[in-house]
Amino acid sequence: MPQPVLALGCAAVTAAGSVWYLPAVTDLRAGPDRPLSRRTAAIACLTGWGTLGAVAPVLLVATAWWVPATVVAVGGTAAGALWAGAALRHAGERRETARQWAQLPPPSPR
């Protein structure tokens, strides 16, 4: 398949992915109102979609296949690492929340 066709496909999929990356932008703009795990997951989402968006112009400019493949590998690795970090942080936040709820006194009978 010619590279311009792939570039057009990457651009179209990136535009259609706004249902995922626009809420991620909203989470980041909310700042400390959102948990850190959610903001990290939003950064991972934006990194993944940004990688796909970056591949489109690279496909138009580069003649060798290893150039867009490198962009995908670097962006995918970064997004995966951020997502894994967000998942670990979310698990820690859930444990902390459960610990805090367990410390509450039992309700008094009426």
Backbone as CSV, one residue per row, in Angstrom:
resi,resn,N_x,N_y,N_z,CA_x,CA_y,CA_z,C_x,C_y,C_z
1,MET,0.845,-1.164,0.000,0.000,0.000,0.000,0.898,1.238,0.000
2,PRO,0.590,2.209,-0.811,1.413,3.423,-0.869,1.358,4.202,0.449
3,GLN,2.469,4.851,0.755,2.558,5.574,2.014,1.564,6.734,2.127
4,PRO,1.260,7.475,1.056,0.250,8.532,1.211,-1.119,8.007,1.628
5,VAL,-1.465,6.821,1.168,-2.750,6.230,1.561,-2.724,5.887,3.046
6,LEU,-1.619,5.329,3.515,-1.481,5.046,4.940,-1.493,6.326,5.769
7,ALA,-0.866,7.370,5.264,-0.871,8.649,5.978,-2.290,9.195,6.094
8,LEU,-3.061,9.095,5.033,-4.449,9.547,5.070,-5.252,8.718,6.070
9,GLY,-5.010,7.419,6.089,-5.686,6.552,7.053,-5.331,6.902,8.492
10,CYS,-4.053,7.164,8.741,-3.622,7.562,10.093,-4.275,8.871,10.504
11,ALA,-4.340,9.816,9.588,-4.971,11.102,9.895,-6.464,10.932,10.163
12,ALA,-7.132,10.096,9.386,-8.568,9.878,9.571,-8.852,9.184,10.899
13,VAL,-8.061,8.177,11.242,-8.259,7.474,12.508,-7.952,8.393,13.684
14,THR,-6.929,9.225,13.545,-6.604,10.176,14.611,-7.752,11.166,14.810
15,ALA,-8.326,11.655,13.739,-9.457,12.573,13.859,-10.654,11.886,14.497
16,ALA,-10.885,10.629,14.142,-12.007,9.892,14.712,-11.765,9.541,16.181
17,GLY,-10.527,9.507,16.601,-10.203,9.167,17.981,-10.454,10.272,18.974
18,SER,-11.060,11.358,18.516,-11.308,12.482,19.422,-12.225,12.096,20.574
19,VAL,-13.008,11.039,20.411,-13.859,10.600,21.522,-13.027,10.082,22.689
20,TRP,-11.757,9.754,22.443,-10.874,9.318,23.528,-9.947,10.429,23.984
21,TYR,-9.370,11.167,23.052,-8.347,12.120,23.497,-8.911,13.455,23.956
22,LEU,-10.104,13.834,23.571,-10.673,15.076,24.096,-11.053,14.959,25.581
23,PRO,-11.637,13.834,26.034,-11.831,13.682,27.480,-10.496,13.624,28.246
24,ALA,-9.461,13.104,27.621,-8.150,13.084,28.274,-7.621,14.499,28.451
25,VAL,-7.844,15.339,27.459,-7.439,16.743,27.587,-8.220,17.408,28.721
26,THR,-9.493,17.077,28.832,-10.320,17.627,29.910,-9.797,17.196,31.279
27,ASP,-9.399,15.932,31.389,-8.829,15.452,32.655,-7.553,16.200,33.007
28,LEU,-6.738,16.463,32.018,-5.495,17.192,32.291,-5.780,18.644,32.658
29,ARG,-6.744,19.242,32.000,-7.075,20.640,32.307,-7.684,20.777,33.695
30,ALA,-8.320,19.728,34.187,-8.915,19.771,35.521,-7.846,19.844,36.601
31,GLY,-6.645,19.384,36.288,-5.528,19.483,37.224,-5.738,18.653,38.476
32,PRO,-5.474,19.229,39.636,-5.534,18.462,40.884,-6.935,17.993,41.269
33,ASP,-7.962,18.412,40.533,-9.301,17.898,40.812,-9.425,16.428,40.435
34,ARG,-8.543,15.956,39.602,-8.533,14.546,39.197,-7.394,13.820,39.917
35,PRO,-7.570,12.529,40.203,-6.470,11.779,40.829,-5.264,11.713,39.895
36,LEU,-4.106,11.531,40.492,-2.875,11.481,39.708,-2.890,10.319,38.715
37,SER,-3.481,9.198,39.108,-3.528,8.051,38.188,-4.346,8.384,36.949
38,ARG,-5.415,9.135,37.127,-6.252,9.485,35.980,-5.542,10.467,35.059
39,ARG,-4.800,11.404,35.652,-4.047,12.348,34.823,-2.917,11.642,34.086
40,THR,-2.277,10.668,34.742,-1.227,9.902,34.067,-1.809,9.068,32.933
41,ALA,-2.984,8.480,33.159,-3.653,7.726,32.087,-4.034,8.652,30.937
42,ALA,-4.419,9.881,31.246,-4.750,10.847,30.191,-3.507,11.191,29.377
43,ILE,-2.374,11.331,30.045,-1.119,11.593,29.315,-0.780,10.408,28.429
44,ALA,-1.007,9.183,28.936,-0.756,7.988,28.122,-1.665,7.968,26.900
45,CYS,-2.914,8.326,27.082,-3.863,8.375,25.961,-3.418,9.395,24.922
46,LEU,-3.051,10.577,25.387,-2.613,11.609,24.452,-1.309,11.230,23.759
47,THR,-0.441,10.532,24.463,0.806,10.076,23.842,0.519,9.071,22.735
48,GLY,-0.390,8.144,23.006,-0.738,7.151,21.986,-1.375,7.774,20.758
49,TRP,-2.359,8.635,20.977,-3.013,9.279,19.839,-2.085,10.261,19.151
50,GLY,-1.229,10.923,19.917,-0.251,11.836,19.319,0.752,11.093,18.456
51,THR,1.085,9.884,18.886,1.992,9.065,18.083,1.364,8.737,16.733
52,LEU,0.105,8.337,16.775,-0.573,8.028,15.505,-0.674,9.272,14.633
53,GLY,-0.961,10.406,15.258,-1.017,11.656,14.499,0.332,12.055,13.937
54,ALA,1.409,11.738,14.656,2.756,12.076,14.185,3.205,11.158,13.051
55,VAL,2.654,9.964,13.007,3.051,9.021,11.950,2.561,9.488,10.583
56,ALA,1.417,10.171,10.540,0.856,10.605,9.253,1.817,11.495,8.473
57,PRO,2.353,12.585,9.034,3.298,13.385,8.243,4.620,12.670,8.005
58,VAL,5.014,11.813,8.933,6.265,11.066,8.729,6.115,10.132,7.535
59,LEU,4.942,9.530,7.383,4.715,8.664,6.225,4.782,9.444,4.912
60,LEU,4.377,10.695,4.937,4.430,11.505,3.716,5.847,11.942,3.377
61,VAL,6.661,12.153,4.388,8.004,12.704,4.174,9.056,11.611,3.993
62,ALA,9.016,10.609,4.832,10.062,9.578,4.832,9.863,8.593,3.685
63,THR,10.968,8.149,3.132,10.890,7.146,2.067,11.164,5.752,2.610
64,ALA,11.927,5.663,3.679,12.241,4.363,4.279,11.168,3.997,5.309
65,TRP,10.852,2.714,5.409,9.830,2.252,6.331,10.288,2.263,7.781
66,TRP,11.592,2.248,7.995,12.062,2.192,9.377,11.806,3.499,10.119
67,VAL,11.651,4.604,9.420,11.415,5.900,10.085,10.038,5.927,10.760
68,PRO,8.935,5.648,10.043,7.644,5.626,10.745,7.561,4.486,11.762
69,ALA,8.227,3.384,11.475,8.234,2.277,12.434,8.925,2.690,13.734
70,THR,9.969,3.496,13.629,10.655,3.988,14.820,9.755,4.937,15.606
71,VAL,9.029,5.799,14.905,8.100,6.713,15.579,7.038,5.910,16.327
72,VAL,6.509,4.881,15.685,5.498,4.033,16.319,6.090,3.296,17.518
73,ALA,7.290,2.769,17.373,7.909,2.029,18.470,8.177,2.928,19.677
74,VAL,8.716,4.107,19.439,9.027,5.022,20.548,7.736,5.516,21.200
75,GLY,6.789,5.966,20.396,5.529,6.458,20.949,4.721,5.373,21.639
76,GLY,4.695,4.203,21.055,3.968,3.089,21.662,4.584,2.651,22.978
77,THR,5.913,2.624,23.020,6.594,2.266,24.260,6.319,3.307,25.344
78,ALA,6.386,4.573,24.981,6.118,5.632,25.956,4.675,5.564,26.455
79,ALA,3.732,5.382,25.557,2.326,5.300,25.958,2.082,4.076,26.833
80,GLY,2.683,2.959,26.483,2.531,1.746,27.289,3.129,1.890,28.684
81,ALA,4.290,2.520,28.763,4.917,2.734,30.073,4.076,3.678,30.922
82,LEU,3.561,4.737,30.323,2.696,5.661,31.064,1.412,4.976,31.524
83,TRP,0.834,4.157,30.669,-0.385,3.452,31.020,-0.131,2.472,32.166
84,ALA,0.985,1.748,32.111,1.313,0.810,33.181,1.539,1.552,34.496
85,GLY,2.218,2.682,34.429,2.414,3.490,35.632,1.101,3.992,36.194
86,ALA,0.181,4.389,35.313,-1.130,4.855,35.766,-1.914,3.709,36.410
87,ALA,-1.815,2.520,35.847,-2.517,1.370,36.416,-1.971,1.024,37.800
88,LEU,-0.652,1.058,37.955,-0.052,0.791,39.266,-0.445,1.863,40.277
89,ARG,-0.431,3.104,39.853,-0.811,4.202,40.742,-2.286,4.103,41.123
90,HIS,-3.132,3.703,40.176,-4.557,3.543,40.457,-4.783,2.430,41.486
91,ALA,-4.046,1.344,41.354,-4.168,0.257,42.328,-3.765,0.743,43.721
92,GLY,-2.711,1.524,43.801,-2.296,2.079,45.082,-3.341,3.021,45.661
93,GLU,-3.950,3.834,44.803,-4.995,4.747,45.258,-6.207,3.978,45.773
94,ARG,-6.543,2.873,45.125,-7.672,2.057,45.587,-7.373,1.425,46.935
95,ARG,-6.138,0.945,47.114,-5.759,0.370,48.412,-5.830,1.422,49.510
96,GLU,-5.336,2.620,49.218,-5.367,3.704,50.190,-6.802,4.090,50.546
97,THR,-7.679,4.144,49.559,-9.078,4.457,49.808,-9.729,3.379,50.661
98,ALA,-9.458,2.118,50.357,-10.013,1.019,51.149,-9.501,1.080,52.588
99,ARG,-8.239,1.416,52.780,-7.677,1.531,54.120,-8.356,2.658,54.883
100,GLN,-8.584,3.776,54.218,-9.237,4.908,54.878,-10.688,4.586,55.250
101,TRP,-11.396,3.878,54.387,-12.765,3.496,54.710,-12.792,2.501,55.862
102,ALA,-11.805,1.627,55.916,-11.762,0.633,56.994,-11.492,1.285,58.349
103,GLN,-10.858,2.442,58.384,-10.550,3.126,59.628,-11.739,3.894,60.200
104,LEU,-12.779,4.053,59.420,-13.952,4.769,59.929,-14.638,3.953,61.014
105,PRO,-15.179,4.609,62.032,-15.901,3.848,63.069,-17.187,3.285,62.510
106,PRO,-17.654,2.177,63.081,-18.923,1.602,62.593,-20.072,2.561,62.899
107,PRO,-21.119,2.495,62.097,-22.257,3.395,62.351,-22.955,3.035,63.661
108,SER,-23.452,4.024,64.327,-24.158,3.765,65.594,-25.587,3.329,65.307
109,PRO,-26.088,2.368,66.112,-27.481,1.935,65.892,-28.451,3.017,66.369
110,ARG,-29.592,3.061,65.766,-30.590,4.094,66.123,-31.631,3.513,67.023
